Amino acid sequence: MAEGKVPFGHEGFSEWAKSVTFYTKGFAENVAYNYNCADPVETAVIGWINSEGHRWNMIGYYNLCSISVYCHGGYYYFTQLFALA
């Protein structure tokens, strides 16, 4: 997403989730990006908390979580992946 190879958003997530090599009962994803923020991490997390769907993922019934942060051209891109395994 950060390098423009795929559009920003959740496109392709379903296909990616199917490629995971361990048994799962469910998956969820949160993505965010921002630019020129005093605290890019706090801005992304507060945005997720204030969004009903993203907050639901964060408090959902998952037992695995992965977080990635990538900076490109001054923009910060964030992905949270959740799984119930």
N, C-alpha and C positions, 0 to 999 in steps of 0.2 A: 504494500500500500504506500509506504513512504517513498518508494522510488517510482511510483506510477505504473507498476507492472499489473496491478489489479486495482479496481476502484475502491475507494474508502467505503467500508461497510462490512456487511456479513455475507456478501456474495462468496460462494464456494465453501462456506462453513459446513454445510451438510455433507458434502463430498469428503472434506477433510476428516470430519468426525468418523465417517465410515472406515477410514484407513488406519485408525488406531489399532494397535496389535494386542491390546488387552481387553478383557470383557468389561463392558460398561452397561449401565442401565439408563444413563442419560448424560447429556452434554449441554452446556450453555456457553455463551461468549459475550463479553463486553468489549467494545472498542471505543477509543476516543483519540482525539488529537487536539493540540492547541499550539499557540505561537505567542511569543512575547508576554509570557506570564511570569510574575515574580516567583511563583512556586508551581511549576507545571504539574507535578504529581498531585498536589493538593487540589488544584483546579480540576484535574481529571476525576479524582475520587469523589469530590463534592458533586460534580456533574452526574456521576453514576448514582450516588446516593439520592439526589434530587429527581431522578428519573425512575418512575415506577417500575418499568420493565427491567432496567439495569439493577436497581436495588433488589428486586425479586431474585435475580440471578445470584446476587451477593449473599442473600440470606437463605437461599434455597437449600434443599436437601442434597448437598453434594459433600463428598469427603476428600476430593482432590482439587487443588487450585494451582494454576500456573500463571505467572504474570511476566509480561515482557515490556520493555521500554526501548524505543529506538529514536534517536535524534537524527534528523536529516534536514539540512538547509535551515536550521533554526526552529523547525517544527518538531514537536514531540508527539510520538505515536505510542499508544498504549493498547495492550491486549490482555484481557483476563480470560482464561479458559477454566471452566468448571466441569468436573465429571463425578458421576456416582459410579463407583467401581465395586 
